[in-house]
Amino acid sequence: MQKTTILSFVGLLAVYLIGAWAIPVMDIDAAQYASIGREMAQNNNFLQVQHRGIDYYLDKPPLLFWLSALMFKLLGFSHFVYRILPILSTLLGIYAVYRFSKLYYSHHTSLAAALIMGSCQAFFLMNHDVRTDTLLTNAVMLAIWQLAEFRKIGGWRFLVGGFFWIGIAMLAKGPIGLIVPGAALFIDIVLKRDWKNIFRWEWLLGILVTGLVLLPYCVGLYQQYGSEGIYFFFWKQSFGRITGENSWDNNAPLWFQAQNFLWSFLPWVLVFIAALFSSFKLLIKQKFLLSNSQEAMSLGGFLLPFLALSTSHYQLPHYTFVVFPLAAVLTARFLNELVAQPETKSFLWTKYALMFTATVMGLIVLLLSVWAFPLTQFLILLPAIALLIFVVFLFLEKQPAFSQLVLAPFWAALACNFVMNSHIYPTLLTYQTGSVLGMELAQKPDFPLQNFYMLDLDPRGDYFLFPHALDFYTARNTPIFTDTQEISEVKSTKDSVWVYTDQKGLTALKTTPYRIETIKTYQKYHVTLLTLPFLNPELRNTRTREVFLLKVY
């Protein structure tokens, strides 16, 4: 089984890297962040974040931009380079989950926690659709591990390490990087009645360490925005979404995060629900009093932030991914108890639940590969079939209990996401014309990029012509015009210009005195908002819209 476990981690990394290599950056967020990093690498302005040449980008802290800019300087601009450090951070996060679990549980439970974390659907998504949450989640888990070591074993290096990683997490996405470790520590202290640990003077030193990590960014914020920038970072951007002070509001219901958890924690979600109930049952049985050998950091660190984030006025599915490593610990603890009792009905029902979720995932991928985006490449098809056979083998009753409850669903998730990353996502992204056109132009060294523009007559209406992926792959900020007069002004000094626009822009250009040549027509769709009509090949053209590369003489 040891060889299979090592092979599992190698396979996980391989699927991550396939996604990093094969999938273009996705609009809006990932492409925007990659483009900001590209711009930072070009202008060498690391303390004051700019977006499309304007000093206004306050929405996210700079860690992802700093790291991506550094990698771009070292290795050049590509979506693979953009994802290298986030993937490496995930490997560190997986290691942190293992080490944290080892403080309280067995080796097999710790392995299971690491495998569960790395193979839940959210982590496959986070390691190719790279946003700030990838770095945040892994830094938070590193902080929790280090602080748990400090409380259990002691040692200055763990204290400094814990608060260092809190600072890094806050540089990734703001105060949530402090809230999750804080909630984990607080609940653990309360349930152990370990009151003396609340008032330890060492926490003050830890706060100083976090402050030193945040200092360069805070200096840049103050220089760029004054005290409003500091206030926005520490309060308005995060807590303002709960209090309503932040204007962002998409009317997400209280159950929004819970319903998204059902898919984002596949294939482990049904087992997690049972694990959560089991954790509460144990707490009630012990009258909410834990011994020093037990831990509540996983429960508290998961539950309190998850509930708090569910009350936000503006929500997206990835907002709660930060607590998924702790959900992995809870799930692994529950599964390990069953692994020790393979003859029980609970073991059998849990196995059936895992087989069910694995089958659902497999059927969805099969449907997408046969119906929506037919798979014909044998280099993908043959490994997928081999992985399917291996999953069935691991589920067999004669296999070790750990293989049936942990390794089999893990490899099922791996098989599904191998197909997703190597075939389905790359095919889907052919409808994201910003990246398609950007890569085409980047491969034409003689194309006059200085004469290339975007015409978007309704840039604030439906946000249809996103510039971010186009900017990233052409390594420039494509000028965006909002009326044909601007095209006329640049055309007066040039023999011809090239324009990327939609049907509305094409119609408007035809009213000008210039000759319009359609170089290429593309079918565009906002690929992060999938619908059944779009997935249906027979109806897809009714949901896509034509966009054009034009030459204006």
ZANU-156677 format. One line per field, with one value per residue (C-alpha): residue number from 0; x, y, z; residue in one letter. Coordinates in pm, 1 decimal, decimal comma. Layout:
# ZANU-156677
k <- NUM/...
east <- X/...
north <- Y/...
up <- Z/...
r <- A/...
***
This chain:
# ZANU-156677
k <- 0/1/2/3/4/5/6/7/8/9/10/11/12/13/14/15/16/17/18/19/20/21/22/23/24/25/26/27/28/29/30/31/32/33/34/35/36/37/38/39/40/41/42/43/44/45/46/47/48/49/50/51/52/53/54/55/56/57/58/59/60/61/62/63/64/65/66/67/68/69/70/71/72/73/74/75/76/77/78/79/80/81/82/83/84/85/86/87/88/89/90/91/92/93/94/95/96/97/98/99/100/101/102/103/104/105/106/107/108/109/110/111/112/113/114/115/116/117/118/119/120/121/122/123/124/125/126/127/128/129/130/131/132/133/134/135/136/137/138/139/140/141/142/143/144/145/146/147/148/149/150/151/152/153/154/155/156/157/158/159/160/161/162/163/164/165/166/167/168/169/170/171/172/173/174/175/176/177/178/179/180/181/182/183/184/185/186/187/188/189/190/191/192/193/194/195/196/197/198/199/200/201/202/203/204/205/206/207/208/209/210/211/212/213/214/215/216/217/218/219/220/221/222/223/224/225/226/227/228/229/230/231/232/233/234/235/236/237/238/239/240/241/242/243/244/245/246/247/248/249/250/251/252/253/254/255/256/257/258/259/260/261/262/263/264/265/266/267/268/269/270/271/272/273/274/275/276/277/278/279/280/281/282/283/284/285/286/287/288/289/290/291/292/293/294/295/296/297/298/299/300/301/302/303/304/305/306/307/308/309/310/311/312/313/314/315/316/317/318/319/320/321/322/323/324/325/326/327/328/329/330/331/332/333/334/335/336/337/338/339/340/341/342/343/344/345/346/347/348/349/350/351/352/353/354/355/356/357/358/359/360/361/362/363/364/365/366/367/368/369/370/371/372/373/374/375/376/377/378/379/380/381/382/383/384/385/386/387/388/389/390/391/392/393/394/395/396/397/398/399/400/401/402/403/404/405/406/407/408/409/410/411/412/413/414/415/416/417/418/419/420/421/422/423/424/425/426/427/428/429/430/431/432/433/434/435/436/437/438/439/440/441/442/443/444/445/446/447/448/449/450/451/452/453/454/455/456/457/458/459/460/461/462/463/464/465/466/467/468/469/470/471/472/473/474/475/476/477/478/479/480/481/482/483/484/485/486/487/488/489/490/491/492/493/494/495/496/497/498/499/500/501/502/503/504/505/506/507/508/509/510/511/512/513/514/515/516/517/518/519/520/521/522/523/524/525/526/527/528/529/530/531/532/533/534/535/536/537/538/539/540/541/542/543/544/545/546/547/548/549/550/551/552
east <- 0,0/295,6/386,1/24,3/19,2/339,2/197,9/-118,4/68,9/270,1/-53,7/-210,4/80,4/69,7/-299,3/-232,4/51,1/-156,9/-416,5/-149,2/-6,4/-317,0/-576,6/-556,5/-619,0/-989,4/-1173,1/-1254,8/-1053,1/-764,3/-695,4/-716,9/-475,1/-230,6/-247,2/-181,4/124,0/237,7/198,7/388,9/676,2/690,2/669,0/869,4/624,4/579,9/446,9/167,2/-55,1/-170,7/-428,4/-424,8/-196,3/-424,8/-349,9/-688,3/-665,9/-747,6/-967,1/-706,3/-373,3/-60,4/90,6/-29,4/76,2/420,8/483,7/354,1/555,4/869,0/808,5/737,8/1067,6/1250,8/1072,5/868,3/494,4/278,3/-18,8/197,1/451,4/165,9/51,9/386,4/412,1/42,3/80,2/395,2/199,5/-61,8/207,0/309,4/-54,8/-97,1/217,2/82,9/-242,4/-42,3/179,8/-112,7/-305,0/0,7/-8,0/-339,7/-408,8/-244,9/-19,9/-300,3/-544,7/-286,8/-225,9/-599,5/-636,3/-362,4/-513,9/-864,7/-751,5/-561,3/-832,1/-1149,9/-1291,8/-1214,8/-841,0/-830,8/-1012,3/-794,6/-474,0/-562,0/-818,1/-567,3/-708,1/-595,5/-771,5/-505,5/-228,7/-467,1/-588,2/-243,2/-91,6/-381,4/-320,9/50,4/-32,5/-272,0/-16,1/259,3/37,8/-81,4/282,6/352,9/63,6/135,2/516,1/634,7/928,2/982,7/1016,3/657,2/524,8/713,8/619,3/250,0/225,8/450,5/207,2/-85,9/85,7/135,3/-231,9/-339,3/-115,3/-299,4/-656,6/-687,5/-811,0/-968,2/-608,3/-619,8/-983,5/-960,9/-652,5/-796,6/-1129,2/-947,8/-735,1/-1022,4/-1259,1/-982,8/-891,1/-1254,7/-1340,3/-1027,9/-1093,0/-730,8/-789,1/-426,4/-342,1/-567,5/-350,5/-1,9/238,4/393,2/86,9/201,4/531,5/337,4/129,2/454,2/577,5/253,9/284,1/636,3/517,0/236,0/448,4/568,3/213,4/73,2/339,0/242,8/-126,8/-76,3/136,0/-123,9/-453,8/-379,9/-563,3/-858,6/-641,0/-545,4/-909,1/-1022,5/-768,1/-823,9/-1200,4/-1414,7/-1319,6/-1387,7/-1607,2/-1787,1/-1944,3/-2111,4/-2208,5/-2326,2/-2068,2/-1913,1/-2140,3/-2084,9/-2408,7/-2531,1/-2821,1/-2673,1/-2896,8/-2774,0/-2749,8/-2539,3/-2210,6/-2372,5/-2512,5/-2180,5/-2004,3/-2200,0/-1999,8/-1676,5/-1594,7/-1666,8/-1607,8/-1592,9/-1898,6/-2139,0/-1875,0/-1797,5/-2160,7/-2145,7/-1809,7/-1954,6/-2243,5/-2000,1/-1787,7/-2089,4/-2204,8/-1864,5/-1872,2/-2216,5/-2111,7/-1810,3/-2022,3/-1822,6/-1500,9/-1196,0/-877,5/-532,6/-485,3/-789,8/-833,3/-1117,7/-913,0/-1042,8/-1406,4/-1384,4/-1166,5/-1411,3/-1747,9/-1718,7/-1564,6/-1799,0/-2103,5/-1967,6/-1886,3/-2235,8/-2380,5/-2181,8/-2387,7/-2168,4/-2064,4/-1890,6/-1834,6/-1459,2/-1497,8/-1516,6/-1241,7/-1007,0/-1157,4/-1157,1/-826,3/-992,5/-1292,2/-1040,1/-908,4/-1261,2/-1338,8/-1011,1/-1066,9/-1412,2/-1287,2/-996,5/-1234,9/-1421,9/-1103,1/-1039,0/-1385,9/-1429,3/-1684,9/-1941,6/-2246,0/-2115,9/-1807,8/-2025,7/-2264,5/-1975,6/-1817,8/-2147,9/-2168,5/-1818,3/-1895,3/-2207,2/-2027,2/-1742,9/-1997,4/-2180,8/-1853,4/-1762,6/-2100,1/-2080,6/-1733,1/-1848,7/-2148,6/-1928,4/-1673,2/-1924,7/-2200,4/-2087,6/-1722,5/-1658,0/-1324,5/-1136,0/-772,7/-635,3/-354,0/-625,1/-878,7/-646,9/-508,4/-864,2/-979,8/-676,9/-754,4/-1116,7/-1008,3/-770,1/-1050,8/-1274,5/-987,1/-931,1/-1299,0/-1297,8/-1378,7/-1050,9/-852,4/-734,6/-995,9/-784,9/-781,3/-1158,6/-1246,0/-960,3/-752,5/-1041,0/-1237,8/-910,9/-819,4/-1175,2/-1136,4/-795,1/-934,5/-1219,7/-996,7/-735,7/-1002,8/-1129,7/-783,4/-653,6/-966,3/-1284,5/-1144,7/-910,6/-1202,1/-1433,9/-1176,8/-1185,7/-1500,0/-1308,0/-1199,9/-982,2/-729,4/-777,9/-712,1/-435,8/-243,2/-293,8/-155,4/134,7/239,2/260,3/582,1/505,9/158,8/144,4/23,4/79,2/-210,0/-443,9/-744,5/-1062,6/-1395,9/-1656,1/-1960,9/-2116,1/-1827,0/-2034,3/-2346,5/-2285,1/-1905,0/-1896,5/-1561,7/-1325,5/-975,8/-784,3/-689,2/-621,8/-391,3/-210,0/-133,1/-37,1/172,7/27,5/-272,7/-490,7/-646,0/-1025,6/-1237,6/-1601,7/-1709,9/-1609,3/-1485,2/-1183,4/-1114,2/-1133,5/-882,3/-616,5/-699,4/-615,4/-248,1/-228,4/-288,8/-482,4/-576,9/-689,7/-998,2/-1143,5/-1515,9/-1862,8/-2161,4/-2260,8/-1911,6/-1902,3/-2237,1/-2117,2/-1789,8/-1981,0/-2135,9/-1790,4/-1625,8/-1357,5/-1332,6/-1389,1/-1236,6/-1338,5/-1017,7/-1170,6/-1499,3/-1512,3/-1790,5/-1768,2/-1919,3/-1860,3/-1715,9/-1755,8/-2135,7/-2221,1/-2578,9/-2738,3/-2823,0/-2457,3/-2336,9/-2579,0/-2388,9/-2713,8/-2812,6/-2467,8/-2475,1/-2792,8/-2597,7/-2267,5/-2218,3/-2005,1/-1699,8/-1460,5/-1102,5/-1133,4/-894,5/-997,5/-848,9
north <- 0,0/234,5/225,2/297,6/595,8/740,1/681,6/864,7/1184,4/1161,8/1116,5/1413,6/1639,2/1512,1/1605,6/1949,3/2005,2/1887,1/2148,6/2412,7/2335,3/2266,9/2517,5/2888,9/3141,9/3189,0/3519,9/3706,9/3675,2/3442,8/3620,4/3959,2/3857,5/3705,7/4025,3/4239,8/4025,6/4062,5/4440,4/4450,0/4253,1/4502,9/4827,0/4707,5/4882,7/4622,8/4834,3/5010,3/4767,9/4890,0/4745,1/4848,0/5140,4/5292,8/5322,4/5206,6/4834,8/4802,7/4493,4/4228,2/4228,4/4183,0/3844,8/3663,0/3957,5/3972,0/3599,9/3583,4/3892,7/3732,3/3411,3/3605,1/3787,6/3459,5/3236,2/3460,0/3504,5/3191,6/3046,8/2756,3/2991,5/3181,6/2861,5/2716,8/2881,9/2835,0/2462,1/2449,4/2623,5/2348,1/2085,7/2276,3/2294,8/1919,6/1862,4/2097,7/1901,0/1581,6/1730,3/1889,4/1561,8/1371,0/1578,7/1420,1/1119,2/813,4/801,9/658,6/927,7/1192,3/1037,3/1022,9/1392,0/1488,9/1277,0/1408,5/1770,1/1736,9/1543,0/1732,8/1908,5/2254,6/2186,6/2062,9/2381,0/2612,8/2484,0/2579,8/2859,8/3033,2/3317,6/3455,7/3168,8/2912,0/3092,5/3193,6/2839,9/2685,2/2965,3/2935,4/2562,1/2618,4/2874,5/2636,9/2356,1/2577,8/2721,7/2373,0/2267,0/2568,2/2490,6/2119,2/2111,4/2470,6/2635,1/2983,2/2866,3/2740,3/3063,6/3274,8/3033,8/3043,3/3421,6/3449,7/3233,7/3436,3/3742,5/3562,3/3453,8/3815,3/3928,9/3675,0/3782,0/4003,5/3948,2/3609,6/3485,7/3572,3/3483,4/3112,5/3031,8/3254,0/3068,1/2733,4/2834,6/2996,1/2698,5/2457,0/2666,7/2703,6/2334,5/2240,5/2514,5/2615,0/2975,5/3055,0/3018,4/3311,4/3560,4/3435,2/3723,8/3537,6/3621,2/3985,6/3882,1/3686,0/3992,5/4183,0/3913,8/3939,2/4317,7/4301,1/4073,6/4316,7/4632,4/4666,7/4633,2/4876,2/5132,1/5095,8/5119,3/5438,7/5595,5/5507,1/5560,0/5720,0/5602,0/5488,1/5211,2/5081,9/5093,0/4910,5/4631,1/4566,1/4616,5/4726,4/4468,1/4168,8/4266,3/4529,2/4251,8/4120,0/4457,8/4593,8/4875,4/4726,6/4795,1/4452,6/4254,0/3965,5/3866,8/3523,0/3321,4/3185,6/2835,2/2945,4/2814,9/2495,0/2406,9/2479,0/2260,3/1965,0/1973,8/2140,3/1875,8/1580,1/1287,6/1319,6/1534,1/1264,2/1124,3/1473,0/1524,7/1204,0/1313,4/1648,5/1481,4/1237,2/1526,5/1693,6/1362,8/1317,8/1673,3/1623,3/1291,3/1459,1/1756,4/1992,7/1922,1/1791,5/1639,3/1766,5/1468,8/1573,0/1873,2/2102,1/2324,2/2142,6/2172,3/2533,2/2647,7/2498,8/2578,9/2937,8/3089,4/2884,7/3018,9/3374,0/3370,1/3237,9/3565,0/3782,3/4010,5/3910,2/3547,7/3328,4/2952,1/2979,0/3202,8/2903,0/2694,7/2829,9/2591,4/2278,6/2144,2/2132,7/1954,4/1701,3/1641,5/1583,2/1344,7/1152,9/1104,1/958,2/730,5/600,1/488,7/286,9/145,7/-20,4/-184,1/-320,2/-577,3/-318,6/-190,8/163,9/69,0/-83,0/213,8/458,5/260,8/269,4/646,6/691,9/462,1/668,0/1004,2/859,1/716,8/1049,2/1226,5/961,8/981,9/1360,7/1343,3/1064,9/1272,5/1573,7/1361,7/1178,6/1435,1/1791,9/1778,6/1440,5/1286,9/1126,1/1150,8/806,5/960,5/1078,3/800,8/508,6/643,1/732,6/374,7/238,0/467,6/353,0/-10,6/74,8/246,1/-59,2/-278,4/-63,1/-77,6/-461,3/-624,0/-816,2/-491,0/-336,6/-123,7/190,8/127,0/85,6/398,6/636,0/530,4/421,5/750,1/942,9/775,8/820,3/1196,0/1179,0/997,1/1242,2/1546,5/1396,9/1404,1/1745,1/1904,4/1738,8/1754,0/1918,1/2246,8/2302,5/2238,1/2463,3/2743,9/2753,1/2962,7/3218,4/3430,2/3667,9/3392,6/3229,3/3555,0/3659,1/3334,5/3356,4/3710,4/3623,1/3351,5/3603,3/3802,3/4024,9/4124,6/4503,2/4494,6/4869,9/4908,2/4665,6/4788,1/4667,0/4831,9/4773,6/4996,6/4877,2/4808,1/4869,4/4696,0/4323,2/4293,7/4073,6/4163,5/4097,0/4237,4/4043,2/3719,2/3915,3/4150,9/3861,4/3664,3/3970,9/4103,6/4453,9/4658,6/4658,4/5006,8/4987,8/5228,1/5290,5/5466,3/5470,0/5829,3/5702,9/5456,0/5745,1/5946,7/5673,9/5580,8/5935,3/5867,4/5506,8/5334,9/5056,2/4934,8/4602,0/4581,9/4315,3/4372,2/4216,6/4245,6/4583,6/4718,2/4572,6/4730,8/5068,7/5047,7/4979,5/5325,5/5487,6/5579,7/5311,9/4974,6/4689,3/4345,5/4055,8/3864,3/3599,4/3525,8/3356,6/3206,8/3351,6/3237,3/3330,3/2989,2/3016,9/3040,8/2703,9/2618,1/2304,9/2475,9/2572,5/2221,4/2076,1/2078,5/2120,6/2432,7/2577,8/2831,5/2978,0/3067,7/3182,8/3524,1/3616,9/3836,1/3948,4/4035,9/4317,6/4514,7/4874,6/5049,3
up <- 0,0/59,2/-310,5/-402,9/-165,4/-315,0/-663,1/-552,3/-469,6/-792,2/-987,4/-810,1/-901,5/-1260,5/-1297,6/-1146,8/-1395,0/-1691,5/-1603,3/-1558,2/-1901,7/-2109,9/-1987,5/-2077,3/-1800,7/-1744,8/-1751,7/-1542,2/-1220,5/-1308,6/-1637,9/-1466,7/-1190,7/-1441,0/-1644,0/-1334,9/-1258,0/-1617,9/-1595,5/-1264,4/-1418,2/-1703,2/-1503,7/-1197,5/-963,3/-690,8/-403,4/-592,3/-782,0/-1121,0/-1356,0/-1721,2/-1639,9/-1377,5/-1002,6/-885,5/-817,6/-447,7/-457,4/-367,0/-177,2/-389,6/-298,5/-610,7/-825,9/-664,7/-708,7/-1064,5/-1160,8/-1016,7/-1212,5/-1532,1/-1495,5/-1446,3/-1699,3/-1929,3/-1979,3/-1997,0/-1812,8/-1698,7/-1539,3/-1371,0/-1197,8/-1085,4/-742,9/-653,5/-725,5/-512,8/-236,3/-261,0/-207,8/106,9/214,7/171,1/375,9/644,9/665,5/708,5/980,9/1163,9/1162,9/1287,8/1607,7/1707,5/1485,5/1332,2/1028,3/813,9/922,3/834,4/492,6/432,2/526,2/279,4/0,8/66,0/65,1/-260,9/-443,4/-357,6/-661,4/-526,7/-523,8/-881,2/-978,9/-765,2/-920,0/-1275,4/-1224,4/-998,8/-792,9/-459,3/-277,4/-371,9/-185,0/95,3/163,0/176,4/386,9/634,2/670,0/723,4/993,9/1170,7/1166,6/1307,1/1581,0/1676,8/1707,3/1928,4/2161,6/2181,2/2176,5/2220,2/2046,0/1910,9/1552,5/1552,9/1701,6/1448,6/1168,4/1258,0/1256,0/951,6/755,7/889,7/742,4/411,7/412,8/473,1/186,8/-27,0/52,6/356,6/715,1/636,8/662,2/1032,1/1099,8/1011,8/1226,1/1500,9/1497,1/1502,2/1802,9/1991,6/1968,9/2065,5/2372,0/2479,8/2448,7/2644,0/2904,0/2844,5/2947,1/3023,1/2655,5/2564,3/2752,5/2665,6/2612,0/2320,9/2108,3/2113,9/1958,4/1698,2/1610,2/1560,5/1318,0/1117,6/1118,3/978,0/697,0/612,3/644,6/280,5/149,2/405,8/309,5/-56,2/31,1/227,0/-46,8/-308,0/-125,3/211,6/523,4/308,9/162,2/508,5/621,5/307,5/353,2/723,1/735,4/444,1/182,1/411,2/704,8/497,5/290,8/606,5/754,7/419,8/419,6/107,9/-190,0/-349,4/-321,9/-538,6/-308,7/-238,3/-2,1/330,5/183,6/-116,1/24,9/154,1/-187,3/-356,5/-102,0/-243,1/-567,1/-456,6/-193,9/-421,8/-397,8/-17,0/51,3/178,4/410,8/538,0/637,5/840,6/986,1/1093,3/1273,4/1432,5/1562,0/1722,5/1868,0/2034,1/2169,1/2320,9/2470,0/2633,1/2744,9/2522,3/2709,3/2523,0/2659,8/2562,0/2329,7/2125,0/1896,8/1790,9/1560,9/1254,1/1363,8/1483,4/1195,6/947,4/1101,5/1228,8/910,2/688,6/871,7/876,9/504,2/434,3/570,3/329,0/103,6/-188,4/-233,4/-487,6/-454,4/-391,7/-85,8/150,2/-12,4/256,7/516,7/298,5/439,5/782,1/631,6/499,0/852,7/988,5/703,0/742,0/1115,4/1047,8/770,4/975,7/1249,4/987,4/832,7/1168,2/1153,6/798,2/912,2/1029,1/841,1/878,6/677,2/404,1/382,9/372,6/92,2/-96,9/-45,1/-186,7/-478,6/-546,1/-552,3/-759,4/-1005,5/-1030,6/-1107,6/-1364,0/-1537,7/-1560,4/-1714,9/-1949,4/-2059,6/-2126,0/-2313,7/-2530,8/-2582,9/-2508,5/-2617,4/-2785,7/-2687,6/-2976,4/-2864,7/-2777,1/-2568,6/-2329,8/-2377,4/-2303,7/-1971,9/-1868,2/-1927,5/-1739,4/-1444,9/-1443,1/-1424,6/-1139,4/-945,1/-978,8/-860,9/-550,3/-456,8/-453,7/-120,3/-112,3/-108,4/222,5/396,6/344,4/-30,0/-42,2/156,4/68,0/-230,7/-455,2/-437,2/-455,8/-784,4/-910,3/-859,3/-1025,4/-1328,6/-1372,4/-1344,7/-1575,1/-1846,5/-1734,6/-1740,7/-2055,3/-2270,9/-2140,2/-2010,3/-2309,2/-2545,6/-2347,7/-2352,1/-2732,8/-2676,7/-2468,0/-2760,1/-2560,8/-2494,2/-2836,4/-3021,8/-2782,3/-2837,5/-3213,8/-3227,5/-2996,2/-3241,8/-3527,0/-3470,6/-3769,5/-3650,7/-3580,7/-3219,4/-3194,2/-3442,4/-3262,6/-3062,5/-2898,0/-2975,9/-2704,7/-2745,0/-2421,8/-2182,0/-1868,2/-1990,3/-2011,6/-1973,2/-2280,0/-2436,5/-2148,8/-2214,3/-1946,3/-2125,8/-2444,1/-2253,3/-2088,2/-2403,6/-2611,1/-2317,4/-2351,2/-2242,4/-2552,7/-2591,4/-2553,1/-2754,2/-2669,3/-2989,1/-3354,4/-3331,8/-3137,7/-3418,0/-3666,0/-3464,2/-3467,0/-3825,9/-3934,4/-3854,1/-3977,4/-4310,4/-4138,9/-3792,5/-3653,2/-3433,5/-3204,0/-3155,2/-3146,3/-3378,8/-3235,6/-3302,2/-3653,8/-3738,4/-3612,8/-3807,6/-4127,9/-4096,5/-4117,1/-4448,4/-4402,0/-4571,4/-4324,1/-4383,9/-4158,3/-4099,1/-3872,9/-3698,1/-3357,2/-3145,3/-2794,1/-2466,2/-2101,1/-2011,9/-1633,9/-1669,1/-1820,0/-1916,4/-2060,8/-2392,7/-2436,4/-2349,8/-2606,7/-2940,0/-3132,6/-2936,8/-2866,4/-3147,7/-2998,5/-2683,7/-2832,5/-2990,8/-3285,4/-3234,4/-3503,4/-3585,5/-3836,2/-4050,3/-4104,8/-4408,4
r <- M/Q/K/T/T/I/L/S/F/V/G/L/L/A/V/Y/L/I/G/A/W/A/I/P/V/M/D/I/D/A/A/Q/Y/A/S/I/G/R/E/M/A/Q/N/N/N/F/L/Q/V/Q/H/R/G/I/D/Y/Y/L/D/K/P/P/L/L/F/W/L/S/A/L/M/F/K/L/L/G/F/S/H/F/V/Y/R/I/L/P/I/L/S/T/L/L/G/I/Y/A/V/Y/R/F/S/K/L/Y/Y/S/H/H/T/S/L/A/A/A/L/I/M/G/S/C/Q/A/F/F/L/M/N/H/D/V/R/T/D/T/L/L/T/N/A/V/M/L/A/I/W/Q/L/A/E/F/R/K/I/G/G/W/R/F/L/V/G/G/F/F/W/I/G/I/A/M/L/A/K/G/P/I/G/L/I/V/P/G/A/A/L/F/I/D/I/V/L/K/R/D/W/K/N/I/F/R/W/E/W/L/L/G/I/L/V/T/G/L/V/L/L/P/Y/C/V/G/L/Y/Q/Q/Y/G/S/E/G/I/Y/F/F/F/W/K/Q/S/F/G/R/I/T/G/E/N/S/W/D/N/N/A/P/L/W/F/Q/A/Q/N/F/L/W/S/F/L/P/W/V/L/V/F/I/A/A/L/F/S/S/F/K/L/L/I/K/Q/K/F/L/L/S/N/S/Q/E/A/M/S/L/G/G/F/L/L/P/F/L/A/L/S/T/S/H/Y/Q/L/P/H/Y/T/F/V/V/F/P/L/A/A/V/L/T/A/R/F/L/N/E/L/V/A/Q/P/E/T/K/S/F/L/W/T/K/Y/A/L/M/F/T/A/T/V/M/G/L/I/V/L/L/L/S/V/W/A/F/P/L/T/Q/F/L/I/L/L/P/A/I/A/L/L/I/F/V/V/F/L/F/L/E/K/Q/P/A/F/S/Q/L/V/L/A/P/F/W/A/A/L/A/C/N/F/V/M/N/S/H/I/Y/P/T/L/L/T/Y/Q/T/G/S/V/L/G/M/E/L/A/Q/K/P/D/F/P/L/Q/N/F/Y/M/L/D/L/D/P/R/G/D/Y/F/L/F/P/H/A/L/D/F/Y/T/A/R/N/T/P/I/F/T/D/T/Q/E/I/S/E/V/K/S/T/K/D/S/V/W/V/Y/T/D/Q/K/G/L/T/A/L/K/T/T/P/Y/R/I/E/T/I/K/T/Y/Q/K/Y/H/V/T/L/L/T/L/P/F/L/N/P/E/L/R/N/T/R/T/R/E/V/F/L/L/K/V/Y
***
